[in-house]
Amino acid sequence: MRSNKKQYDDDDGRIIADMSALSPGGGRKRFASPEKEQEESGREERPWEDTFTKEERRMYTLGALKAALLIAMVFIIGLGLVTAFLLFLWS
């Protein structure tokens, strides 16, 4: 009797990454309540609050905001230059 699985010539049957423990819902149990998950995991709800001071959190937030604004500014300037170049060509 023939199996429905494809057989490849170069397949030696070794398992590279075992994916059998993953559930189809992105790794979360489908009908588990959040309270039960928190009890099972034994972790705090916000573990990062103890690791950073208020000043450090503010500095990380401002750094991320500056990086995002810098990237947005590059796109806006590039769009403005393309628009100016096209207006120069068509005028």
Biopython code that builds the backbone (N, CA, C, O; Angstrom):
import numpy as np
from Bio.PDB.StructureBuilder import StructureBuilder

atoms = [
    (1, "MET", "N", (0.843, -1.172, 0.000)),
    (1, "MET", "CA", (0.000, 0.000, 0.000)),
    (1, "MET", "C", (0.893, 1.242, 0.000)),
    (1, "MET", "O", (1.931, 1.257, 0.662)),
    (2, "ARG", "N", (0.511, 2.249, -0.713)),
    (2, "ARG", "CA", (1.333, 3.430, -0.886)),
    (2, "ARG", "C", (0.896, 4.530, 0.082)),
    (2, "ARG", "O", (-0.298, 4.750, 0.286)),
    (3, "SER", "N", (1.873, 5.219, 0.676)),
    (3, "SER", "CA", (1.595, 6.297, 1.618)),
    (3, "SER", "C", (1.247, 7.581, 0.860)),
    (3, "SER", "O", (1.687, 7.783, -0.272)),
    (4, "ASN", "N", (0.452, 8.445, 1.500)),
    (4, "ASN", "CA", (0.086, 9.716, 0.883)),
    (4, "ASN", "C", (1.202, 10.744, 0.996)),
    (4, "ASN", "O", (1.155, 11.770, 0.316)),
    (5, "LYS", "N", (2.209, 10.499, 1.839)),
    (5, "LYS", "CA", (3.305, 11.430, 2.003)),
    (5, "LYS", "C", (4.251, 11.349, 0.812)),
    (5, "LYS", "O", (4.497, 10.273, 0.267)),
    (6, "LYS", "N", (4.778, 12.504, 0.420)),
    (6, "LYS", "CA", (5.757, 12.517, -0.660)),
    (6, "LYS", "C", (7.085, 11.983, -0.135)),
    (6, "LYS", "O", (7.467, 12.264, 1.001)),
    (7, "GLN", "N", (7.762, 11.240, -0.935)),
    (7, "GLN", "CA", (9.084, 10.738, -0.596)),
    (7, "GLN", "C", (10.106, 11.452, -1.467)),
    (7, "GLN", "O", (10.027, 11.407, -2.695)),
    (8, "TYR", "N", (11.051, 12.100, -0.835)),
    (8, "TYR", "CA", (12.091, 12.801, -1.561)),
    (8, "TYR", "C", (13.365, 11.965, -1.556)),
    (8, "TYR", "O", (13.631, 11.223, -0.611)),
    (9, "ASP", "N", (14.145, 12.094, -2.619)),
    (9, "ASP", "CA", (15.378, 11.318, -2.729)),
    (9, "ASP", "C", (16.408, 11.730, -1.690)),
    (9, "ASP", "O", (17.151, 10.888, -1.187)),
    (10, "ASP", "N", (16.460, 13.021, -1.363)),
    (10, "ASP", "CA", (17.480, 13.503, -0.440)),
    (10, "ASP", "C", (17.005, 13.545, 1.015)),
    (10, "ASP", "O", (17.729, 14.060, 1.867)),
    (11, "ASP", "N", (15.821, 13.026, 1.327)),
    (11, "ASP", "CA", (15.295, 13.032, 2.689)),
    (11, "ASP", "C", (15.828, 11.829, 3.446)),
    (11, "ASP", "O", (15.612, 10.682, 3.054)),
    (12, "ASP", "N", (16.540, 12.113, 4.555)),
    (12, "ASP", "CA", (17.071, 11.012, 5.348)),
    (12, "ASP", "C", (16.218, 10.716, 6.574)),
    (12, "ASP", "O", (16.566, 9.831, 7.355)),
    (13, "GLY", "N", (15.113, 11.427, 6.766)),
    (13, "GLY", "CA", (14.178, 11.134, 7.840)),
    (13, "GLY", "C", (14.465, 11.824, 9.154)),
    (13, "GLY", "O", (13.721, 11.635, 10.115)),
    (14, "ARG", "N", (15.527, 12.623, 9.230)),
    (14, "ARG", "CA", (15.836, 13.304, 10.486)),
    (14, "ARG", "C", (14.883, 14.468, 10.713)),
    (14, "ARG", "O", (14.416, 15.091, 9.759)),
    (15, "ILE", "N", (14.594, 14.760, 11.986)),
    (15, "ILE", "CA", (13.713, 15.864, 12.348)),
    (15, "ILE", "C", (14.593, 17.072, 12.651)),
    (15, "ILE", "O", (15.449, 17.014, 13.533)),
    (16, "ILE", "N", (14.384, 18.158, 11.924)),
    (16, "ILE", "CA", (15.166, 19.369, 12.139)),
    (16, "ILE", "C", (14.529, 20.207, 13.244)),
    (16, "ILE", "O", (15.223, 20.640, 14.164)),
    (17, "ALA", "N", (13.236, 20.440, 13.167)),
    (17, "ALA", "CA", (12.522, 21.208, 14.174)),
    (17, "ALA", "C", (11.194, 20.512, 14.441)),
    (17, "ALA", "O", (10.369, 20.356, 13.541)),
    (18, "ASP", "N", (10.998, 20.096, 15.690)),
    (18, "ASP", "CA", (9.765, 19.407, 16.060)),
    (18, "ASP", "C", (8.648, 20.425, 16.209)),
    (18, "ASP", "O", (8.697, 21.273, 17.100)),
    (19, "MET", "N", (7.651, 20.351, 15.356)),
    (19, "MET", "CA", (6.545, 21.296, 15.366)),
    (19, "MET", "C", (5.276, 20.681, 15.958)),
    (19, "MET", "O", (4.202, 21.270, 15.840)),
    (20, "SER", "N", (5.375, 19.535, 16.578)),
    (20, "SER", "CA", (4.188, 18.844, 17.053)),
    (20, "SER", "C", (3.552, 19.529, 18.262)),
    (20, "SER", "O", (2.371, 19.308, 18.530)),
    (21, "ALA", "N", (4.303, 20.359, 19.003)),
    (21, "ALA", "CA", (3.750, 20.989, 20.196)),
    (21, "ALA", "C", (2.995, 22.271, 19.876)),
    (21, "ALA", "O", (2.316, 22.814, 20.747)),
    (22, "LEU", "N", (3.098, 22.764, 18.657)),
    (22, "LEU", "CA", (2.424, 24.009, 18.309)),
    (22, "LEU", "C", (0.967, 23.752, 17.990)),
    (22, "LEU", "O", (0.615, 22.767, 17.339)),
    (23, "SER", "N", (0.128, 24.660, 18.462)),
    (23, "SER", "CA", (-1.289, 24.532, 18.156)),
    (23, "SER", "C", (-1.613, 25.392, 16.942)),
    (23, "SER", "O", (-0.852, 26.309, 16.636)),
    (24, "PRO", "N", (-2.706, 25.134, 16.245)),
    (24, "PRO", "CA", (-3.025, 25.892, 15.036)),
    (24, "PRO", "C", (-3.366, 27.352, 15.286)),
    (24, "PRO", "O", (-3.333, 28.140, 14.341)),
    (25, "GLY", "N", (-3.685, 27.747, 16.489)),
    (25, "GLY", "CA", (-4.095, 29.122, 16.764)),
    (25, "GLY", "C", (-2.950, 30.048, 17.092)),
    (25, "GLY", "O", (-3.145, 30.997, 17.851)),
    (26, "GLY", "N", (-1.781, 29.823, 16.565)),
    (26, "GLY", "CA", (-0.656, 30.704, 16.830)),
    (26, "GLY", "C", (0.008, 30.426, 18.162)),
    (26, "GLY", "O", (0.627, 31.324, 18.732)),
    (27, "GLY", "N", (-0.098, 29.237, 18.665)),
    (27, "GLY", "CA", (0.567, 28.891, 19.908)),
    (27, "GLY", "C", (-0.290, 29.065, 21.148)),
    (27, "GLY", "O", (0.145, 28.701, 22.241)),
    (28, "ARG", "N", (-1.481, 29.604, 21.020)),
    (28, "ARG", "CA", (-2.345, 29.789, 22.171)),
    (28, "ARG", "C", (-3.396, 28.699, 22.194)),
    (28, "ARG", "O", (-3.838, 28.214, 21.152)),
    (29, "LYS", "N", (-3.781, 28.328, 23.383)),
    (29, "LYS", "CA", (-4.862, 27.357, 23.515)),
    (29, "LYS", "C", (-6.164, 28.035, 23.141)),
    (29, "LYS", "O", (-6.383, 29.194, 23.494)),
    (30, "ARG", "N", (-7.002, 27.353, 22.453)),
    (30, "ARG", "CA", (-8.171, 27.970, 21.852)),
    (30, "ARG", "C", (-9.215, 28.425, 22.876)),
    (30, "ARG", "O", (-9.739, 29.531, 22.745)),
    (31, "PHE", "N", (-9.532, 27.626, 23.875)),
    (31, "PHE", "CA", (-10.612, 27.961, 24.795)),
    (31, "PHE", "C", (-10.125, 28.231, 26.217)),
    (31, "PHE", "O", (-10.922, 28.179, 27.155)),
    (32, "ALA", "N", (-8.851, 28.514, 26.395)),
    (32, "ALA", "CA", (-8.334, 28.766, 27.738)),
    (32, "ALA", "C", (-8.626, 30.207, 28.141)),
    (32, "ALA", "O", (-8.525, 31.120, 27.322)),
    (33, "SER", "N", (-8.988, 30.405, 29.398)),
    (33, "SER", "CA", (-9.256, 31.752, 29.875)),
    (33, "SER", "C", (-7.935, 32.436, 30.226)),
    (33, "SER", "O", (-6.968, 31.756, 30.571)),
    (34, "PRO", "N", (-7.875, 33.766, 30.146)),
    (34, "PRO", "CA", (-6.630, 34.476, 30.465)),
    (34, "PRO", "C", (-6.184, 34.271, 31.906)),
    (34, "PRO", "O", (-4.985, 34.212, 32.181)),
    (35, "GLU", "N", (-7.150, 34.159, 32.841)),
    (35, "GLU", "CA", (-6.777, 33.944, 34.235)),
    (35, "GLU", "C", (-6.111, 32.586, 34.410)),
    (35, "GLU", "O", (-5.132, 32.455, 35.143)),
    (36, "LYS", "N", (-6.640, 31.593, 33.743)),
    (36, "LYS", "CA", (-6.081, 30.255, 33.853)),
    (36, "LYS", "C", (-4.689, 30.195, 33.223)),
    (36, "LYS", "O", (-3.794, 29.533, 33.748)),
    (37, "GLU", "N", (-4.511, 30.891, 32.095)),
    (37, "GLU", "CA", (-3.201, 30.921, 31.456)),
    (37, "GLU", "C", (-2.183, 31.591, 32.360)),
    (37, "GLU", "O", (-1.040, 31.141, 32.450)),
    (38, "GLN", "N", (-2.592, 32.680, 33.044)),
    (38, "GLN", "CA", (-1.668, 33.377, 33.919)),
    (38, "GLN", "C", (-1.307, 32.499, 35.112)),
    (38, "GLN", "O", (-0.149, 32.489, 35.529)),
    (39, "GLU", "N", (-2.256, 31.768, 35.666)),
    (39, "GLU", "CA", (-1.971, 30.878, 36.777)),
    (39, "GLU", "C", (-1.035, 29.755, 36.352)),
    (39, "GLU", "O", (-0.133, 29.376, 37.099)),
    (40, "GLU", "N", (-1.252, 29.223, 35.145)),
    (40, "GLU", "CA", (-0.423, 28.133, 34.669)),
    (40, "GLU", "C", (0.990, 28.597, 34.393)),
    (40, "GLU", "O", (1.946, 27.872, 34.667)),
    (41, "SER", "N", (1.136, 29.795, 33.855)),
    (41, "SER", "CA", (2.471, 30.258, 33.513)),
    (41, "SER", "C", (3.246, 30.688, 34.750)),
    (41, "SER", "O", (4.469, 30.554, 34.777)),
    (42, "GLY", "N", (2.581, 31.195, 35.762)),
    (42, "GLY", "CA", (3.244, 31.616, 36.982)),
    (42, "GLY", "C", (4.014, 32.918, 36.826)),
    (42, "GLY", "O", (4.795, 33.282, 37.705)),
    (43, "ARG", "N", (3.806, 33.617, 35.731)),
    (43, "ARG", "CA", (4.509, 34.873, 35.497)),
    (43, "ARG", "C", (3.617, 36.042, 35.875)),
    (43, "ARG", "O", (2.395, 35.922, 35.969)),
    (44, "GLU", "N", (4.274, 37.183, 36.090)),
    (44, "GLU", "CA", (3.513, 38.392, 36.374)),
    (44, "GLU", "C", (2.897, 38.917, 35.082)),
    (44, "GLU", "O", (3.306, 38.546, 33.982)),
    (45, "GLU", "N", (1.914, 39.780, 35.242)),
    (45, "GLU", "CA", (1.264, 40.338, 34.062)),
    (45, "GLU", "C", (2.163, 41.337, 33.341)),
    (45, "GLU", "O", (2.135, 41.418, 32.113)),
    (46, "ARG", "N", (2.960, 42.100, 34.090)),
    (46, "ARG", "CA", (3.856, 43.100, 33.524)),
    (46, "ARG", "C", (5.254, 42.933, 34.114)),
    (46, "ARG", "O", (5.621, 43.667, 35.031)),
    (47, "PRO", "N", (6.027, 41.999, 33.615)),
    (47, "PRO", "CA", (7.346, 41.771, 34.213)),
    (47, "PRO", "C", (8.351, 42.874, 33.905)),
    (47, "PRO", "O", (9.367, 42.971, 34.593)),
    (48, "TRP", "N", (8.105, 43.710, 32.894)),
    (48, "TRP", "CA", (9.059, 44.745, 32.537)),
    (48, "TRP", "C", (9.009, 45.944, 33.473)),
    (48, "TRP", "O", (9.919, 46.772, 33.454)),
    (49, "GLU", "N", (7.968, 46.055, 34.290)),
    (49, "GLU", "CA", (7.855, 47.213, 35.170)),
    (49, "GLU", "C", (8.932, 47.225, 36.245)),
    (49, "GLU", "O", (9.323, 48.299, 36.702)),
    (50, "ASP", "N", (9.416, 46.079, 36.655)),
    (50, "ASP", "CA", (10.430, 46.032, 37.701)),
    (50, "ASP", "C", (11.836, 46.215, 37.153)),
    (50, "ASP", "O", (12.754, 46.525, 37.912)),
    (51, "THR", "N", (12.025, 46.030, 35.846)),
    (51, "THR", "CA", (13.374, 46.054, 35.312)),
    (51, "THR", "C", (13.838, 47.454, 34.934)),
    (51, "THR", "O", (15.037, 47.724, 35.012)),
    (52, "PHE", "N", (12.950, 48.359, 34.528)),
    (52, "PHE", "CA", (13.337, 49.696, 34.108)),
    (52, "PHE", "C", (12.813, 50.737, 35.087)),
    (52, "PHE", "O", (11.723, 50.601, 35.644)),
    (53, "THR", "N", (13.610, 51.772, 35.282)),
    (53, "THR", "CA", (13.118, 52.899, 36.069)),
    (53, "THR", "C", (12.229, 53.752, 35.179)),
    (53, "THR", "O", (12.159, 53.541, 33.969)),
    (54, "LYS", "N", (11.556, 54.713, 35.786)),
    (54, "LYS", "CA", (10.671, 55.585, 35.018)),
    (54, "LYS", "C", (11.464, 56.397, 33.998)),
    (54, "LYS", "O", (11.004, 56.610, 32.876)),
    (55, "GLU", "N", (12.646, 56.844, 34.384)),
    (55, "GLU", "CA", (13.502, 57.614, 33.479)),
    (55, "GLU", "C", (13.985, 56.766, 32.305)),
    (55, "GLU", "O", (14.014, 57.235, 31.168)),
    (56, "GLU", "N", (14.363, 55.519, 32.580)),
    (56, "GLU", "CA", (14.814, 54.629, 31.507)),
    (56, "GLU", "C", (13.687, 54.331, 30.535)),
    (56, "GLU", "O", (13.911, 54.313, 29.325)),
    (57, "ARG", "N", (12.483, 54.098, 31.036)),
    (57, "ARG", "CA", (11.335, 53.849, 30.169)),
    (57, "ARG", "C", (11.046, 55.054, 29.275)),
    (57, "ARG", "O", (10.747, 54.906, 28.090)),
    (58, "ARG", "N", (11.142, 56.247, 29.863)),
    (58, "ARG", "CA", (10.909, 57.469, 29.099)),
    (58, "ARG", "C", (11.957, 57.636, 28.012)),
    (58, "ARG", "O", (11.630, 58.029, 26.892)),
    (59, "MET", "N", (13.210, 57.342, 28.328)),
    (59, "MET", "CA", (14.280, 57.474, 27.338)),
    (59, "MET", "C", (14.120, 56.460, 26.206)),
    (59, "MET", "O", (14.342, 56.804, 25.045)),
    (60, "TYR", "N", (13.744, 55.227, 26.515)),
    (60, "TYR", "CA", (13.506, 54.232, 25.472)),
    (60, "TYR", "C", (12.332, 54.642, 24.578)),
    (60, "TYR", "O", (12.387, 54.476, 23.360)),
    (61, "THR", "N", (11.281, 55.174, 25.183)),
    (61, "THR", "CA", (10.121, 55.604, 24.412)),
    (61, "THR", "C", (10.478, 56.762, 23.494)),
    (61, "THR", "O", (10.096, 56.769, 22.324)),
    (62, "LEU", "N", (11.210, 57.742, 24.019)),
    (62, "LEU", "CA", (11.608, 58.878, 23.192)),
    (62, "LEU", "C", (12.577, 58.452, 22.094)),
    (62, "LEU", "O", (12.521, 58.985, 20.986)),
    (63, "GLY", "N", (13.454, 57.512, 22.378)),
    (63, "GLY", "CA", (14.371, 57.019, 21.352)),
    (63, "GLY", "C", (13.626, 56.330, 20.224)),
    (63, "GLY", "O", (13.950, 56.534, 19.054)),
    (64, "ALA", "N", (12.630, 55.515, 20.558)),
    (64, "ALA", "CA", (11.833, 54.846, 19.531)),
    (64, "ALA", "C", (11.030, 55.862, 18.730)),
    (64, "ALA", "O", (10.892, 55.720, 17.515)),
    (65, "LEU", "N", (10.503, 56.880, 19.391)),
    (65, "LEU", "CA", (9.744, 57.922, 18.703)),
    (65, "LEU", "C", (10.642, 58.714, 17.750)),
    (65, "LEU", "O", (10.244, 59.016, 16.625)),
    (66, "LYS", "N", (11.863, 59.051, 18.206)),
    (66, "LYS", "CA", (12.791, 59.766, 17.331)),
    (66, "LYS", "C", (13.166, 58.937, 16.117)),
    (66, "LYS", "O", (13.260, 59.473, 15.013)),
    (67, "ALA", "N", (13.382, 57.644, 16.298)),
    (67, "ALA", "CA", (13.724, 56.779, 15.171)),
    (67, "ALA", "C", (12.582, 56.714, 14.170)),
    (67, "ALA", "O", (12.812, 56.784, 12.962)),
    (68, "ALA", "N", (11.357, 56.581, 14.655)),
    (68, "ALA", "CA", (10.195, 56.518, 13.760)),
    (68, "ALA", "C", (10.010, 57.831, 13.019)),
    (68, "ALA", "O", (9.707, 57.827, 11.826)),
    (69, "LEU", "N", (10.188, 58.956, 13.704)),
    (69, "LEU", "CA", (10.042, 60.257, 13.049)),
    (69, "LEU", "C", (11.143, 60.487, 12.021)),
    (69, "LEU", "O", (10.894, 61.097, 10.981)),
    (70, "LEU", "N", (12.347, 60.012, 12.292)),
    (70, "LEU", "CA", (13.445, 60.149, 11.335)),
    (70, "LEU", "C", (13.143, 59.368, 10.056)),
    (70, "LEU", "O", (13.360, 59.871, 8.954)),
    (71, "ILE", "N", (12.652, 58.157, 10.201)),
    (71, "ILE", "CA", (12.297, 57.354, 9.030)),
    (71, "ILE", "C", (11.163, 58.012, 8.257)),
    (71, "ILE", "O", (11.197, 58.057, 7.027)),
    (72, "ALA", "N", (10.156, 58.524, 8.963)),
    (72, "ALA", "CA", (9.041, 59.199, 8.291)),
    (72, "ALA", "C", (9.523, 60.454, 7.573)),
    (72, "ALA", "O", (9.050, 60.760, 6.478)),
    (73, "MET", "N", (10.455, 61.179, 8.174)),
    (73, "MET", "CA", (10.980, 62.392, 7.554)),
    (73, "MET", "C", (11.731, 62.071, 6.261)),
    (73, "MET", "O", (11.632, 62.822, 5.291)),
    (74, "VAL", "N", (12.472, 60.977, 6.236)),
    (74, "VAL", "CA", (13.179, 60.575, 5.022)),
    (74, "VAL", "C", (12.182, 60.297, 3.904)),
    (74, "VAL", "O", (12.399, 60.718, 2.767)),
    (75, "PHE", "N", (11.097, 59.597, 4.209)),
    (75, "PHE", "CA", (10.084, 59.325, 3.193)),
    (75, "PHE", "C", (9.398, 60.610, 2.720)),
    (75, "PHE", "O", (9.147, 60.767, 1.525)),
    (76, "ILE", "N", (9.097, 61.513, 3.627)),
    (76, "ILE", "CA", (8.433, 62.762, 3.249)),
    (76, "ILE", "C", (9.350, 63.614, 2.377)),
    (76, "ILE", "O", (8.900, 64.170, 1.375)),
    (77, "ILE", "N", (10.626, 63.727, 2.740)),
    (77, "ILE", "CA", (11.570, 64.504, 1.937)),
    (77, "ILE", "C", (11.757, 63.858, 0.564)),
    (77, "ILE", "O", (11.816, 64.556, -0.448)),
    (78, "GLY", "N", (11.851, 62.528, 0.527)),
    (78, "GLY", "CA", (11.989, 61.832, -0.758)),
    (78, "GLY", "C", (10.784, 62.058, -1.642)),
    (78, "GLY", "O", (10.936, 62.297, -2.840)),
    (79, "LEU", "N", (9.599, 61.989, -1.086)),
    (79, "LEU", "CA", (8.379, 62.238, -1.855)),
    (79, "LEU", "C", (8.338, 63.681, -2.359)),
    (79, "LEU", "O", (7.918, 63.934, -3.488)),
    (80, "GLY", "N", (8.772, 64.622, -1.529)),
    (80, "GLY", "CA", (8.816, 66.028, -1.953)),
    (80, "GLY", "C", (9.812, 66.249, -3.077)),
    (80, "GLY", "O", (9.528, 67.000, -4.010)),
    (81, "LEU", "N", (10.977, 65.609, -3.008)),
    (81, "LEU", "CA", (11.964, 65.754, -4.075)),
    (81, "LEU", "C", (11.475, 65.151, -5.382)),
    (81, "LEU", "O", (11.682, 65.731, -6.448)),
    (82, "VAL", "N", (10.823, 63.983, -5.312)),
    (82, "VAL", "CA", (10.277, 63.369, -6.524)),
    (82, "VAL", "C", (9.197, 64.260, -7.121)),
    (82, "VAL", "O", (9.142, 64.435, -8.338)),
    (83, "THR", "N", (8.340, 64.823, -6.280)),
    (83, "THR", "CA", (7.284, 65.715, -6.764)),
    (83, "THR", "C", (7.888, 66.961, -7.415)),
    (83, "THR", "O", (7.443, 67.375, -8.485)),
    (84, "ALA", "N", (8.899, 67.563, -6.779)),
    (84, "ALA", "CA", (9.542, 68.755, -7.342)),
    (84, "ALA", "C", (10.221, 68.429, -8.670)),
    (84, "ALA", "O", (10.151, 69.226, -9.605)),
    (85, "PHE", "N", (10.874, 67.277, -8.768)),
    (85, "PHE", "CA", (11.531, 66.883, -10.003)),
    (85, "PHE", "C", (10.514, 66.675, -11.126)),
    (85, "PHE", "O", (10.744, 67.110, -12.254)),
    (86, "LEU", "N", (9.405, 66.023, -10.831)),
    (86, "LEU", "CA", (8.385, 65.794, -11.849)),
    (86, "LEU", "C", (7.727, 67.114, -12.276)),
    (86, "LEU", "O", (7.430, 67.300, -13.456)),
    (87, "LEU", "N", (7.501, 68.020, -11.335)),
    (87, "LEU", "CA", (6.959, 69.336, -11.701)),
    (87, "LEU", "C", (7.945, 70.103, -12.575)),
    (87, "LEU", "O", (7.532, 70.794, -13.506)),
    (88, "PHE", "N", (9.228, 69.993, -12.293)),
    (88, "PHE", "CA", (10.254, 70.631, -13.108)),
    (88, "PHE", "C", (10.255, 70.072, -14.517)),
    (88, "PHE", "O", (10.409, 70.822, -15.481)),
    (89, "LEU", "N", (10.083, 68.747, -14.651)),
    (89, "LEU", "CA", (10.081, 68.132, -15.980)),
    (89, "LEU", "C", (8.846, 68.510, -16.783)),
    (89, "LEU", "O", (8.945, 68.721, -17.992)),
    (90, "TRP", "N", (7.692, 68.600, -16.147)),
    (90, "TRP", "CA", (6.442, 68.802, -16.861)),
    (90, "TRP", "C", (6.100, 70.283, -17.051)),
    (90, "TRP", "O", (5.157, 70.610, -17.770)),
    (91, "SER", "N", (6.844, 71.159, -16.426)),
    (91, "SER", "CA", (6.536, 72.599, -16.552)),
    (91, "SER", "C", (7.272, 73.232, -17.713)),
    (91, "SER", "O", (7.127, 74.430, -17.957)),
]
sb = StructureBuilder()
sb.init_structure("model")
sb.init_model(0)
sb.init_chain("A")
sb.init_seg("    ")
for serial, (resi, resn, name, xyz) in enumerate(atoms, 1):
    if name == "N":
        sb.init_residue(resn, " ", resi, " ")
    sb.init_atom(name, np.array(xyz, "f"), 0.0, 1.0, " ", f" {name:<3s}", serial, name[0])
structure = sb.get_structure()
